[in-house]
């Protein structure tokens, strides 16, 4: 997809601040340092649309980005940061649960994972949230430029097996080299255009 226009629609700490929009949304989730902000910026062909936090795990807001006036990408806070307090973790869980429960225009979840790492328990829990609320999920494996082709294939299988997911639902990308971005958009558009 060609992104001609992308902008921050709204930053929201609580549900009352969510934008009043009926446009289809995808929520973007991932561990801190998995490359989520870089991936969103690569999708939108922008350098600093999504903010890369200097203190991972500190941001507790949902950022709603308007894309081509057709879709909304919702950037969720990174999770799994070691220093995050128990209260922060609970607040994050409550926020995600509230979003999945009540945001009817959510068409799917895009989970961003570092291809070099095996999915963590936090990743598995996040996927279980989505499955519980029957939210379709696409997994994007970032930082592909940092591993060999053999390693990519091996890691893809390990990640698919750990998440109990068909390997075809995993898209391998390099935000830095802009590899796999168009394929990711194709799969994301399939989710955005689905009925119901």
N, C-alpha and C positions, 0 to 999 in steps of 0.2 A: 504494500500500500504506500502511496505517496502522501506523506504528511506535509500539507501546505500551511497548516496553522496549528499551533499548540500553545496553550497558556494555562496558568494556574487559575482554576475556577474558584476554589475555596480551600482553605485549611480549616480543619475542624477538630476540636478537642472532644466535643460531645455531640450527641445525635441531633440536638436542636440546631446545630450549626451546619449540618449536612446541606448541600445545595438542593433547592427545589427543582429537580430536573427529572425528566422521564427518559432521558437518553440511556441506551444500554451501557453498562459498566463492566469492567474487569478489575478485580482487586489484585494488586501485585504484592506478593509476600516473599519473605526470605530472611535468612539469618543475617545478622550484622556482618558486613564484609563479604557477602556472597556476590556482590556486584550489581545489586538491584538498581541503584541510582544511575550507574553507568549504562545499564541496559535500557532504562527508560529514556535516558538522553540519546542513546544510539537509535532507538525506535523513532524518536521525534526529530532526529538529525539536529539536535541542539547540544550545546556544551554544558549549560548549567540550569536546565529546566528543573530536574530533580536534584535536590540538595544532598550532597555527601556530607554527613555529619562528622564533626571533628571528634565527638565523643560518642562512639557507637553505643546503641542501646538507650540513649538519653531521650531521643525524640518520641513523643507520645501523641502524635497527631496523625490524622488521615489527610493526605493532600489529594485533592480532586483536580485532575488535569483534563481540560477540554481539548479534544483532538478533531480537527477539521469540522468543528461544530456538529459532528455526527456521533462521537463516542466519548466516553469518559474513562480514563485510567485512574484508579485509586491506589495511591502509594501508601501502603501500611508501614508502620514502624518496623525496623529490623528487630528480630528477636534472638534469644539465645546468647546474649552478651553476658559474660561471666560475672561482671560487677553489678548487673541489674539486681535490685532488691526483690524480695518476695512480693512486696506490695506492688511494685512495678510490673512484675510478671502476672499477678492476679488482675491488675488494671488492664493490661494488654489483652488477657484472655476474655475479660468482660466486654471490652470494646469490640473484639473480633466476633464474639458470639452475638452481640447486639446487631452488628452489621449484617452478618449472615442471616439472622432471624428476620430482620425487618426491612432490608433493602431489596425490594422486589425486582428492581432493574438490574441487579447483579446477575450477569450471564455466565460468570465463571471466575476461577481463581488461576492466576499464573504464579507458580512457585519458582523462584529463582534459586538455583543451587550452583555452588562452585563445583565444576566437573572433577576437580582433584580430590574432593572430600566425599566420604561416605555420608549419606544423610544422617542427621542427628536425631535424637529422640524428639527434640522440638519440631523438626521437620515432619516427622511421622505424626506427631500430635496435630500439627496444623492441617495435614492432609486428612486426618480423621475428622476434624472439625468440618471440613468441606464435604466430605462424604456423608457425614451425619445429616447435614443440611441439604444434601443432594445438589451440591454446587459442582459442576464439571471442572476438572482440573487439567491444566497443561503445565508440564515442567520444562523450564528453560535452563540448560546447563551452560554456565558462563565460563569465561577464561579459557576457552578452547585453544587459544594461541599459545598457551603455556604447557601443553602436553602433545605428545606424538600421536599420529593417527592410530597406532596400535593401542596406545593408552586410552585414547578416546573411546574406542570400541569396547575395551575392557571395562572402563569406568561406567559407561552407559548401561552395560548389563548389570553391574553391581548395584547401581542406583535404582534401576528398574526393579530388580529383585528385592531390594531393601524396602522399597515403597509399595511392593505388590502391584506394580503398574506395567502395562504393556510398553515395551521400549519404543513403540511408535508414537507414544504420547510424550516423548522427550525430544526436545529440539536443542541441538548443540550450536552455540553462538560464541563469537568473539566480539564484544562491544568495541574493543580497541581497533580491531581490523575490519569491523563492519561485516563480518562473515556470519551467515545464518539469520541475519536480521529480517530479510524479506520473507524467509520461510517462517520465522516466528510470527510475523504480521499475518501471513496467510492463515496460520492455525488460529491466531487470536481472532481474526475476522470471522472464521467459522463459528467460534463461540458467540461473538457479538451479534451475529445475524440469526442465531437459532431462535425459534419461537418459544414462547412460554417463559 
